[in-house]
Amino acid sequence: MKSFKCDWLILPLLGLALVMLAWQISSKTWAKELPTPQKTWEVSKDYVIKPFERRGEMDQGILRFTWYSLVLVGKGYALALLIGTPIGFFLGLSKAFTKTFDPIIQILRPVSPLAWLPLGLVLFLGAGKQASELGALFTIAICSMWPAVLNTAVGVRAVPQDYLNVAKVLKLSRWKTLTKVLIPATLPYMFTGFRLSLGIAWLVIVAAEMLTGRPGVGGFLWQEYNSLIYEHIILCIITIGLVGFVLDRLMSLVESRFKTA
């Protein structure tokens, strides 16, 4: 047991040390423009030590930028689930609905966020200053909803027929059959889709902010790329990765709570 606990701590630290060593060697040998870990910290430390400081619209602490991105992701992700979950249930319950809309879903699903965003901006062009935010929300929602749609549909189709037969015998209404039978039986599949959708939503926000120039982690990364400040680019990459990891862990905890409930 002690060995297991030590491995849980030591092995990740060893992996981190190896990555830092590879980074250091790369910046000193073949990638001369790549800043070393030490230089990255020296140039970026003000954004980390003062994470919520606001010096200008695109000159703020890294956690303030992260907060802007998370708020937009939260809105777009909620919209994706509100639209995608019912569609998933319809796909799972109705063969006619599946035959009608599944080909369209399969065509739209692989479209890149970089293609959806210009369309979103055009759709909300009349919204004035809100156009970029609404376009980003549209892009996040339409790109991240598909895992929720498909996994919910798979979950509904996997509900044993015996469950539905019992509901008919008990003469449950459609609403009670949905809330007492279908949703509880489908939850594990739904949360798998929700978890995948959240990861995609976080990926899309970076692209959306980069293209619209909105303040956030993606917008800050794009500004620093144009300014050739590589240390801040690395800071943004690390932040994006850490936030994505935390979001995935939190969704995993929520999923485990529902499974044990």
Backbone hydrogen bonds in HBPLUS format (Angstrom, degrees):
<---DONOR---> <-ACCEPTOR-->    atom                        ^
c    i                          cat <-CA-CA->   ^        H-A-AA   ^      H-
h    n   atom  resd res      DA  || num        DHA   H-A  angle D-A-AA Bond
n    s   type  num  typ     dist DA aas  dist angle  dist       angle   num
A0005-LYS N   A0001-MET O   3.06 MM   4  6.38 157.9  2.11 149.2 154.4     1
A0006-CYS N   A0002-LYS O   2.91 MM   4  6.18 157.2  1.96 150.9 157.3     2
A0007-ASP N   A0003-SER O   2.89 MM   4  6.11 157.1  1.95 148.3 154.7     3
A0008-TRP N   A0004-PHE O   2.99 MM   4  6.22 150.7  2.08 145.9 153.7     4
A0009-LEU N   A0006-CYS O   3.11 MM   3  5.30 134.1  2.33  99.7 111.7     5
A0010-ILE N   A0006-CYS O   2.64 MM   4  5.70 173.8  1.64 167.2 168.5     6
A0011-LEU N   A0007-ASP O   3.07 MM   4  5.32 151.6  2.15 126.4 135.2     7
A0013-LEU N   A0009-LEU O   3.39 MM   4  6.51 157.2  2.44 140.8 147.3     8
A0014-LEU N   A0010-ILE O   2.78 MM   4  6.05 150.9  1.86 153.2 162.7     9
A0015-GLY N   A0011-LEU O   2.90 MM   4  6.17 157.5  1.95 150.4 156.2    10
A0016-LEU N   A0012-PRO O   2.87 MM   4  6.14 156.3  1.92 147.9 154.3    11
A0017-ALA N   A0013-LEU O   2.88 MM   4  6.10 156.0  1.94 146.2 152.7    12
A0018-LEU N   A0014-LEU O   2.99 MM   4  6.27 153.0  2.07 148.2 155.0    13
A0019-VAL N   A0015-GLY O   3.03 MM   4  6.31 155.4  2.09 147.6 154.1    14
A0020-MET N   A0016-LEU O   2.93 MM   4  6.19 162.1  1.96 152.3 157.1    15
A0021-LEU N   A0017-ALA O   2.92 MM   4  6.11 151.6  2.00 143.4 151.4    16
A0022-ALA N   A0018-LEU O   2.92 MM   4  6.15 159.9  1.96 148.0 153.1    17
A0023-TRP N   A0019-VAL O   2.86 MM   4  6.09 154.7  1.93 148.5 156.1    18
A0024-GLN N   A0020-MET O   2.89 MM   4  6.10 158.5  1.94 146.7 152.2    19
A0025-ILE N   A0021-LEU O   2.92 MM   4  6.15 165.2  1.94 153.6 157.2    20
A0026-SER N   A0022-ALA O   2.91 MM   4  6.00 160.8  1.95 146.3 152.1    21
A0027-SER N   A0023-TRP O   3.04 MM   4  6.22 161.2  2.07 150.3 154.7    22
A0028-LYS N   A0024-GLN O   3.20 MM   4  6.34 130.0  2.46 138.0 150.4    23
A0028-LYS N   A0025-ILE O   3.16 MM   3  5.17 136.7  2.36  96.7 108.9    24
A0029-THR N   A0025-ILE O   3.00 MM   4  6.08 123.6  2.33 145.3 159.3    25
A0029-THR N   A0026-SER O   3.32 MM   3  5.28 145.5  2.45  96.4 105.8    26
A0031-ALA N   A0026-SER O   2.92 MM   5  5.46 155.2  1.98 157.6 156.1    27
A0034-LEU N   A0031-ALA O   3.07 MM   3  5.47 149.6  2.16 110.2 119.3    28
A0040-THR N   A0036-THR O   2.89 MM   4  6.07 160.0  1.93 156.7 162.8    29
A0041-TRP N   A0037-PRO O   3.05 MM   4  6.27 155.2  2.11 145.7 151.3    30
A0042-GLU N   A0038-GLN O   3.00 MM   4  6.28 159.1  2.05 148.7 154.7    31
A0043-VAL N   A0039-LYS O   2.99 MM   4  6.16 161.2  2.02 154.3 157.7    32
A0044-SER N   A0040-THR O   3.01 MM   4  5.94 148.5  2.11 141.7 150.7    33
A0045-LYS N   A0041-TRP O   2.85 MM   4  5.30 125.9  2.14 147.6 152.7    34
A0047-TYR N   A0044-SER O   3.00 MM   3  5.62 134.4  2.22 117.1 128.2    35
A0048-VAL N   A0045-LYS O   3.02 MM   3  5.01 133.5  2.24  96.2 109.6    36
A0049-ILE N   A0045-LYS O   2.68 MM   4  5.79 175.0  1.68 167.5 168.5    37
A0050-LYS N   A0046-ASP O   3.08 MM   4  5.65 151.2  2.16 128.6 136.6    38
A0062-ILE N   A0047-TYR O   3.08 MM  15  5.32 168.6  2.09 130.8 134.4    39
A0053-GLU N   A0050-LYS O   3.33 MM   3  5.58 169.1  2.34 113.0 116.1    40
A0063-LEU N   A0051-PRO O   3.11 MM  12  4.91 122.4  2.46 114.2 128.6    41
A0064-ARG N   A0051-PRO O   3.07 MM  13  6.38 142.2  2.22 164.5 153.0    42
A0061-GLY N   A0053-GLU O   2.71 MM   8  4.99 147.2  1.81 150.1 155.7    43
A0055-ARG N   A0059-ASP O   2.88 MM   4  5.38 152.0  1.96 154.9 163.7    44
A0056-GLY N   A0059-ASP O   3.12 MM   3  4.73 124.6  2.44 125.7 128.7    45
A0059-ASP N   A0056-GLY O   3.25 MM   3  4.73 169.3  2.26  98.4 100.3    46
A0064-ARG N   A0061-GLY O   3.12 MM   3  5.35 128.6  2.40 101.9 115.3    47
A0065-PHE N   A0061-GLY O   3.13 MM   4  6.51 160.0  2.17 155.3 160.6    48
A0066-THR N   A0062-ILE O   2.93 MM   4  6.11 153.8  2.00 139.1 147.3    49
A0067-TRP N   A0063-LEU O   2.88 MM   4  6.01 147.8  1.98 136.5 144.5    50
A0068-TYR N   A0064-ARG O   3.10 MM   4  6.43 158.7  2.14 149.9 154.0    51
A0069-SER N   A0065-PHE O   3.11 MM   4  6.44 159.8  2.15 150.4 155.6    52
A0070-LEU N   A0066-THR O   2.86 MM   4  6.10 158.4  1.91 152.0 158.3    53
A0071-VAL N   A0067-TRP O   2.96 MM   4  6.15 158.1  2.00 154.5 159.1    54
A0072-LEU N   A0068-TYR O   3.29 MM   4  6.54 163.3  2.32 146.2 149.9    55
A0073-VAL N   A0069-SER O   2.90 MM   4  6.12 158.4  1.94 150.3 157.3    56
A0074-GLY N   A0070-LEU O   2.78 MM   4  5.90 158.4  1.82 148.1 154.0    57
A0075-LYS N   A0071-VAL O   3.14 MM   4  6.41 157.5  2.19 146.8 151.5    58
A0076-GLY N   A0072-LEU O   3.03 MM   4  6.25 171.2  2.04 152.8 155.3    59
A0077-TYR N   A0073-VAL O   2.73 MM   4  5.76 159.0  1.77 154.1 160.6    60
A0078-ALA N   A0074-GLY O   2.98 MM   4  6.01 159.1  2.03 142.2 147.9    61
A0079-LEU N   A0075-LYS O   3.05 MM   4  6.26 157.8  2.10 146.1 152.3    62
A0080-ALA N   A0076-GLY O   2.93 MM   4  6.16 149.2  2.03 141.1 149.8    63
A0081-LEU N   A0077-TYR O   3.00 MM   4  6.33 155.5  2.06 151.2 156.5    64
A0082-LEU N   A0078-ALA O   2.93 MM   4  6.14 160.1  1.97 150.4 156.3    65
A0083-ILE N   A0079-LEU O   3.06 MM   4  6.22 149.4  2.16 145.6 152.6    66
A0084-GLY N   A0080-ALA O   2.68 MM   4  5.58 159.2  1.73 146.7 154.1    67
A0085-THR N   A0081-LEU O   3.03 MM   4  5.46 164.3  2.05 133.8 138.8    68
A0088-GLY N   A0084-GLY O   2.91 MM   4  6.12 151.8  1.99 149.6 157.7    69
A0089-PHE N   A0085-THR O   3.05 MM   4  6.42 151.3  2.14 150.9 158.4    70
A0090-PHE N   A0086-PRO O   2.94 MM   4  6.25 160.5  1.98 153.3 158.3    71
A0091-LEU N   A0087-ILE O   2.90 MM   4  6.15 156.0  1.96 149.8 156.5    72
A0092-GLY N   A0088-GLY O   3.01 MM   4  6.20 148.3  2.11 141.6 150.1    73
A0093-LEU N   A0089-PHE O   2.91 MM   4  6.05 142.9  2.05 147.7 157.5    74
A0094-SER N   A0090-PHE O   2.91 MM   4  5.67 158.8  1.96 148.7 153.0    75
A0098-THR N   A0094-SER O   3.10 MM   4  6.30 154.1  2.17 138.8 146.0    76
A0099-LYS N   A0095-LYS O   2.92 MM   4  6.16 163.2  1.95 150.2 154.0    77
A0100-THR N   A0096-ALA O   2.99 MM   4  6.15 145.6  2.11 142.9 152.5    78
A0101-PHE N   A0097-PHE O   2.94 MM   4  6.06 166.6  1.96 155.5 157.8    79
A0102-ASP N   A0098-THR O   2.82 MM   4  5.10 153.5  1.89 139.7 145.7    80
A0105-ILE N   A0101-PHE O   2.96 MM   4  6.24 160.3  1.99 157.7 163.6    81
A0106-GLN N   A0102-ASP O   2.93 MM   4  6.15 161.0  1.97 155.3 159.8    82
A0107-ILE N   A0103-PRO O   3.08 MM   4  6.29 137.6  2.26 139.1 149.8    83
A0107-ILE N   A0104-ILE O   3.18 MM   3  5.14 128.1  2.47  93.5 107.0    84
A0108-LEU N   A0104-ILE O   2.96 MM   4  6.21 158.8  2.00 153.0 158.4    85
A0109-ARG N   A0105-ILE O   2.86 MM   4  5.77 152.7  1.93 152.7 159.4    86
A0111-VAL N   A0108-LEU O   3.18 MM   3  5.62 162.2  2.21 117.9 123.4    87
A0115-ALA N   A0112-SER O   2.96 MM   3  5.34 148.8  2.06 107.5 117.0    88
A0116-TRP N   A0112-SER O   3.21 MM   4  6.63 148.3  2.32 145.1 154.2    89
A0117-LEU N   A0113-PRO O   2.98 MM   4  6.04 162.9  2.01 158.3 160.1    90
A0120-GLY N   A0116-TRP O   2.90 MM   4  6.20 154.9  1.96 155.0 163.3    91
A0121-LEU N   A0117-LEU O   2.92 MM   4  6.22 155.1  1.98 157.7 164.3    92
A0122-VAL N   A0118-PRO O   3.01 MM   4  6.27 150.2  2.11 143.0 150.9    93
A0123-LEU N   A0119-LEU O   2.90 MM   4  6.15 157.8  1.95 152.2 158.2    94
A0124-PHE N   A0120-GLY O   3.20 MM   4  6.38 148.2  2.30 143.7 150.5    95
A0125-LEU N   A0122-VAL O   3.29 MM   3  5.00 162.7  2.32 107.7 105.8    96
A0127-ALA N   A0124-PHE O   2.98 MM   3  5.42 164.6  2.01 115.9 120.5    97
A0130-GLN N   A0127-ALA O   3.33 MM   3  5.39 154.0  2.40 126.7 120.4    98
A0131-ALA N   A0128-GLY O   3.07 MM   3  5.50 164.7  2.10 115.1 119.3    99
A0134-LEU N   A0130-GLN O   2.91 MM   4  6.07 172.2  1.91 164.2 166.5   100
A0135-GLY N   A0131-ALA O   2.80 MM   4  5.85 154.8  1.86 147.3 155.2   101
A0136-ALA N   A0132-SER O   2.93 MM   4  6.05 150.6  2.02 139.8 147.6   102
A0137-LEU N   A0133-GLU O   2.87 MM   4  6.15 156.5  1.92 149.4 156.1   103
A0138-PHE N   A0134-LEU O   2.91 MM   4  6.09 160.9  1.94 146.9 152.1   104
A0139-THR N   A0135-GLY O   3.02 MM   4  6.21 157.7  2.07 142.6 148.6   105
A0140-ILE N   A0136-ALA O   2.88 MM   4  6.10 164.9  1.90 154.1 157.9   106
A0141-ALA N   A0137-LEU O   2.92 MM   4  6.02 169.3  1.94 153.0 156.4   107
A0142-ILE N   A0138-PHE O   3.00 MM   4  6.10 171.7  2.00 152.6 155.1   108
A0143-CYS N   A0139-THR O   3.04 MM   4  5.97 149.6  2.13 144.4 152.2   109
A0144-SER N   A0140-ILE O   2.99 MM   4  5.91 153.5  2.06 147.3 154.0   110
A0145-MET N   A0141-ALA O   3.13 MM   4  5.85 130.3  2.39 145.1 152.9   111
A0149-VAL N   A0145-MET O   2.96 MM   4  6.22 154.5  2.03 153.6 162.0   112
A0150-LEU N   A0146-TRP O   2.92 MM   4  6.07 175.1  1.93 165.2 163.7   113
A0151-ASN N   A0147-PRO O   2.98 MM   4  5.88 164.5  2.00 145.7 150.8   114
A0152-THR N   A0148-ALA O   3.10 MM   4  5.89 152.6  2.18 135.0 142.9   115
A0153-ALA N   A0149-VAL O   3.06 MM   4  6.25 157.6  2.11 146.8 153.2   116
A0154-VAL N   A0150-LEU O   2.99 MM   4  6.23 157.6  2.04 147.0 152.9   117
A0155-GLY N   A0151-ASN O   2.92 MM   4  6.08 156.6  1.97 144.4 151.0   118
A0156-VAL N   A0152-THR O   2.95 MM   4  6.21 156.7  2.01 151.6 157.1   119
A0157-ARG N   A0153-ALA O   3.07 MM   4  6.29 162.5  2.10 149.3 153.9   120
A0158-ALA N   A0154-VAL O   3.01 MM   4  6.19 130.2  2.27 138.8 152.3   121
A0158-ALA N   A0155-GLY O   3.15 MM   3  5.03 131.4  2.39  91.4 104.8   122
A0159-VAL N   A0156-VAL O   3.23 MM   3  5.45 161.8  2.26 106.1 111.6   123
A0163-TYR N   A0160-PRO O   3.09 MM   3  5.63 134.5  2.31 110.0 119.8   124
A0165-ASN N   A0161-GLN O   2.88 MM   4  6.19 151.1  1.96 150.5 159.8   125
A0166-VAL N   A0162-ASP O   2.92 MM   4  6.16 155.9  1.98 150.3 155.6   126
A0167-ALA N   A0163-TYR O   3.09 MM   4  6.38 153.3  2.16 143.0 150.3   127
A0168-LYS N   A0164-LEU O   3.02 MM   4  6.32 148.2  2.12 143.0 151.1   128
A0169-VAL N   A0165-ASN O   2.92 MM   4  6.23 156.0  1.98 148.4 155.2   129
A0170-LEU N   A0166-VAL O   2.90 MM   4  6.13 156.6  1.95 150.9 156.8   130
A0172-LEU N   A0167-ALA O   2.99 MM   5  5.44 173.5  1.99 160.0 161.0   131
A0171-LYS N   A0168-LYS O   2.98 MM   3  4.80 148.6  2.08  96.3 106.0   132
A0177-THR N   A0173-SER O   2.83 MM   4  6.06 156.9  1.88 153.6 161.0   133
A0178-LEU N   A0174-ARG O   2.92 MM   4  6.08 149.7  2.02 141.1 149.3   134
A0179-THR N   A0175-TRP O   2.91 MM   4  6.17 167.2  1.92 152.3 155.1   135
A0180-LYS N   A0176-LYS O   2.71 MM   4  5.44 154.7  1.78 144.3 151.5   136
A0181-VAL N   A0177-THR O   3.05 MM   4  5.15 141.2  2.20 121.1 129.6   137
A0182-LEU N   A0177-THR O   2.96 MM   5  6.38 163.6  1.98 158.6 163.2   138
A0183-ILE N   A0178-LEU O   2.88 MM   5  5.94 169.7  1.89 166.0 167.1   139
A0185-ALA N   A0181-VAL O   3.19 MM   4  6.19 158.1  2.24 146.2 152.8   140
A0186-THR N   A0182-LEU O   2.93 MM   4  5.98 135.5  2.13 145.9 158.7   141
A0186-THR N   A0183-ILE O   3.13 MM   3  5.06 129.1  2.40  96.3 110.1   142
A0187-LEU N   A0183-ILE O   2.99 MM   4  5.92 126.9  2.28 151.6 163.0   143
A0189-TYR N   A0186-THR O   3.00 MM   3  5.55 120.0  2.38 118.1 132.0   144
A0190-MET N   A0186-THR O   2.95 MM   4  6.12 161.3  1.99 153.8 159.5   145
A0191-PHE N   A0187-LEU O   2.86 MM   4  6.04 165.0  1.88 164.4 165.7   146
A0192-THR N   A0188-PRO O   3.22 MM   4  6.40 145.3  2.35 136.6 145.4   147
A0193-GLY N   A0189-TYR O   3.11 MM   4  6.45 157.6  2.16 149.0 154.4   148
A0194-PHE N   A0190-MET O   2.76 MM   4  6.09 155.5  1.82 150.4 158.7   149
A0195-ARG N   A0191-PHE O   2.89 MM   4  5.93 157.0  1.95 141.3 146.8   150
A0196-LEU N   A0192-THR O   3.13 MM   4  6.37 160.4  2.17 145.2 150.0   151
A0197-SER N   A0193-GLY O   2.83 MM   4  5.99 156.6  1.88 150.4 157.8   152
A0198-LEU N   A0194-PHE O   2.91 MM   4  6.13 150.9  2.00 146.2 153.1   153
A0199-GLY N   A0195-ARG O   3.25 MM   4  6.56 157.0  2.31 144.9 149.9   154
A0200-ILE N   A0196-LEU O   3.10 MM   4  6.42 157.5  2.16 148.6 154.5   155
A0201-ALA N   A0197-SER O   2.85 MM   4  6.08 156.4  1.90 149.7 156.7   156
A0202-TRP N   A0198-LEU O   3.05 MM   4  6.30 154.0  2.12 148.1 153.8   157
A0203-LEU N   A0199-GLY O   3.11 MM   4  6.39 145.9  2.23 140.3 149.7   158
A0203-LEU N   A0200-ILE O   3.09 MM   3  4.99 118.2  2.49  92.2 107.8   159
A0204-VAL N   A0200-ILE O   2.87 MM   4  6.11 158.1  1.92 155.0 160.8   160
A0205-ILE N   A0201-ALA O   3.13 MM   4  6.30 151.9  2.21 145.8 151.8   161
A0208-ALA N   A0204-VAL O   2.86 MM   4  6.11 162.5  1.89 158.3 164.2   162
A0209-GLU N   A0205-ILE O   2.89 MM   4  6.00 164.4  1.92 148.9 152.4   163
A0210-MET N   A0206-VAL O   2.98 MM   4  6.10 153.0  2.06 144.5 152.6   164
A0211-LEU N   A0207-ALA O   3.07 MM   4  6.26 154.2  2.14 148.1 153.5   165
A0212-THR N   A0208-ALA O   2.99 MM   4  6.10 149.9  2.08 146.7 155.2   166
A0213-GLY N   A0209-GLU O   2.81 MM   4  5.40 136.3  2.00 139.4 147.1   167
A0220-PHE N   A0216-GLY O   2.89 MM   4  5.96 161.7  1.93 152.1 157.2   168
A0221-LEU N   A0217-VAL O   2.92 MM   4  6.09 155.7  1.98 145.7 152.8   169
A0222-TRP N   A0218-GLY O   3.01 MM   4  6.24 160.7  2.04 149.4 153.8   170
A0223-GLN N   A0219-GLY O   3.03 MM   4  6.24 156.7  2.09 145.9 152.3   171
A0224-GLU N   A0220-PHE O   2.97 MM   4  6.19 162.0  2.00 151.7 156.3   172
A0225-TYR N   A0221-LEU O   2.89 MM   4  6.11 142.6  2.03 144.3 155.2   173
A0226-ASN N   A0222-TRP O   3.06 MM   4  6.30 160.3  2.10 147.7 151.8   174
A0227-SER N   A0223-GLN O   3.01 MM   4  6.28 134.1  2.23 136.8 150.1   175
A0229-ILE N   A0224-GLU O   2.88 MM   5  5.17 165.1  1.90 153.6 155.2   176
A0228-LEU N   A0225-TYR O   3.02 MM   3  4.86 155.3  2.08  99.4 107.2   177
A0233-ILE N   A0229-ILE O   3.36 MM   4  6.71 147.2  2.47 141.4 150.7   178
A0234-ILE N   A0230-TYR O   3.00 MM   4  6.29 158.3  2.05 151.8 155.8   179
A0235-LEU N   A0231-GLU O   3.04 MM   4  6.32 152.1  2.12 139.3 147.5   180
A0236-CYS N   A0232-HIS O   2.94 MM   4  6.18 154.9  2.01 144.6 150.3   181
A0237-ILE N   A0233-ILE O   2.97 MM   4  6.28 156.8  2.03 148.8 155.3   182
A0238-ILE N   A0234-ILE O   2.95 MM   4  6.17 164.6  1.97 154.9 158.2   183
A0239-THR N   A0235-LEU O   2.94 MM   4  6.13 158.5  1.99 146.4 152.9   184
A0240-ILE N   A0236-CYS O   2.83 MM   4  6.04 163.4  1.86 154.1 158.1   185
A0241-GLY N   A0237-ILE O   3.02 MM   4  6.23 161.9  2.06 148.6 153.3   186
A0242-LEU N   A0238-ILE O   2.91 MM   4  6.13 163.3  1.94 152.8 157.4   187
A0243-VAL N   A0239-THR O   2.91 MM   4  6.03 169.4  1.92 156.2 159.2   188
A0244-GLY N   A0240-ILE O   2.98 MM   4  6.05 159.7  2.02 144.9 151.1   189
A0245-PHE N   A0241-GLY O   2.97 MM   4  6.17 152.5  2.05 144.7 152.1   190
A0246-VAL N   A0242-LEU O   2.95 MM   4  6.24 160.4  1.99 151.2 156.1   191
A0247-LEU N   A0243-VAL O   2.89 MM   4  6.10 165.1  1.91 155.5 159.4   192
A0248-ASP N   A0244-GLY O   3.05 MM   4  6.20 156.8  2.11 143.8 149.9   193
A0249-ARG N   A0245-PHE O   2.99 MM   4  6.26 156.3  2.05 148.5 155.0   194
A0250-LEU N   A0246-VAL O   2.89 MM   4  6.12 160.6  1.92 153.8 159.1   195
A0251-MET N   A0247-LEU O   2.98 MM   4  6.18 161.0  2.01 148.6 153.5   196
A0252-SER N   A0248-ASP O   2.95 MM   4  6.13 147.5  2.05 141.1 150.5   197
A0253-LEU N   A0249-ARG O   2.95 MM   4  6.28 148.3  2.06 146.6 154.6   198
A0254-VAL N   A0250-LEU O   3.01 MM   4  6.34 160.2  2.05 151.2 156.1   199
A0255-GLU N   A0251-MET O   2.90 MM   4  6.07 157.7  1.95 146.2 152.7   200
A0256-SER N   A0252-SER O   2.95 MM   4  6.18 156.6  2.01 145.2 151.1   201
A0257-ARG N   A0253-LEU O   3.00 MM   4  6.24 149.4  2.09 146.5 154.8   202
A0258-PHE N   A0254-VAL O   3.11 MM   4  6.42 156.9  2.16 149.9 155.0   203
A0259-LYS N   A0255-GLU O   3.01 MM   4  6.24 149.8  2.11 146.6 155.4   204
A0260-THR N   A0256-SER O   3.07 MM   4  6.21 144.9  2.20 141.2 149.0   205
A0261-ALA N   A0257-ARG O   3.00 MM   4  6.04 119.5  2.38 135.0 150.2   206
